[in-house]
């Protein structure tokens, strides 16, 4: 019988290309699993790592992220058929955030598309989608796709001092790269691709390099960042930063449609406030008919940003339409006390018809082993909780 002790289970996970350096820094031995890889939940303390991202700079290992290279004269048409956004508008050396849906308009996954050449793209996403790509290329003659997840090392580098560190590392002109832009630099006999992208809502970049040069990249980056407060950060700090930015997280804001069992326990782009990613003017794409119908009638639920009174996070709370908690109108997907915003924030799925009325959160919390309960008023927020000007400034200011 197989030994299911977690200590042994962890040994069955693959190591990322940066694992050797990360293991030396993970004083808590706090590891999790992502797509079969061992990666850090945190290194020392989640809040400490979060403050590093907000005040200096930090690295987050994205090697487990799935990466697919799509090439050929039909590559653009295939991706345009698959995703809801018009990839025909994507310029060379630019990145686009995208989602794709099943025939019922329910979201299969979200990710990014990199336009590397007129006939070459890279698709990244959180979960494997090789089967979906095989279906997407059906009927197209000149297109090939390859899973390059293990061949390319990815490192997210985020925070206000990130640009200054990359300049010190010798990436001349990095300050001129605009948000969602791509630039390439010679590095250690290879090529380092840098995209101004990330998942923190702050100034930041993602670094992409062939796997053999991963540790050289890590060492060069940490040497340049020594005087700029560079630290690694894990999944827990990432989740804090992305919530402040109002970004969605799989298994929290949405379930992937191919993995759900219960009816409509998945979501649509309109329910997730991603209608801006759905372009009905472009040629046919998967789920178009269902999304047209939903667009006409409106979504049943709408993902909503909430500022909640008090300082007790509304984790897994119900949302009600009155203070007596007799009319349930939604549920919280993610919640936290935001150190940067100094507010009690949350994302919640609210029944669209109730968005204009009063909203109240039913919060349960523990204090010194005793359980407490409170009802807190919610205020709907239209903009992200955290969106500093430096996140979009070109060139970004030095810190």
HELIX and SHEET records of a PDB file:
HELIX    1   1 UNK A    6  UNK A   11  1                                   6    
HELIX    2   2 UNK A   19  UNK A   25  1                                   7    
HELIX    3   3 UNK A   46  UNK A   55  1                                  10    
HELIX    4   4 UNK A   75  UNK A   82  1                                   8    
HELIX    5   5 UNK A   87  UNK A   89  5                                   3    
HELIX    6   6 UNK A  130  UNK A  136  1                                   7    
HELIX    7   7 UNK A  162  UNK A  168  1                                   7    
HELIX    8   8 UNK A  174  UNK A  176  5                                   3    
HELIX    9   9 UNK A  211  UNK A  213  5                                   3    
HELIX   10  10 UNK A  214  UNK A  224  1                                  11    
HELIX   11  11 UNK A  226  UNK A  228  5                                   3    
HELIX   12  12 UNK A  235  UNK A  245  1                                  11    
HELIX   13  13 UNK A  257  UNK A  259  5                                   3    
HELIX   14  14 UNK A  275  UNK A  277  5                                   3    
HELIX   15  15 UNK A  288  UNK A  297  1                                  10    
HELIX   16  16 UNK A  352  UNK A  354  5                                   3    
HELIX   17  17 UNK A  389  UNK A  391  5                                   3    
SHEET    1   A 3 UNK A  14  UNK A  15  0                                        
SHEET    2   A 3 UNK A  37  UNK A  42  1                                        
SHEET    3   A 3 UNK A  30  UNK A  34 -1                                        
SHEET    1   B 6 UNK A 182  UNK A 187  0                                        
SHEET    2   B 6 UNK A 190  UNK A 195 -1                                        
SHEET    3   B 6 UNK A 204  UNK A 210 -1                                        
SHEET    4   B 6 UNK A 152  UNK A 158 -1                                        
SHEET    5   B 6 UNK A  57  UNK A  61 -1                                        
SHEET    6   B 6 UNK A 230  UNK A 232  1                                        
SHEET    1   C 5 UNK A  95  UNK A 101  0                                        
SHEET    2   C 5 UNK A 107  UNK A 117 -1                                        
SHEET    3   C 5 UNK A 120  UNK A 125 -1                                        
SHEET    4   C 5 UNK A  66  UNK A  71 -1                                        
SHEET    5   C 5 UNK A 144  UNK A 147 -1                                        
SHEET    1   D 7 UNK A 301  UNK A 308  0                                        
SHEET    2   D 7 UNK A 343  UNK A 351 -1                                        
SHEET    3   D 7 UNK A 328  UNK A 338 -1                                        
SHEET    4   D 7 UNK A 318  UNK A 320 -1                                        
SHEET    5   D 7 UNK A 360  UNK A 367 -1                                        
SHEET    6   D 7 UNK A 370  UNK A 381 -1                                        
SHEET    7   D 7 UNK A 301  UNK A 308 -1                                        
END                                                                             
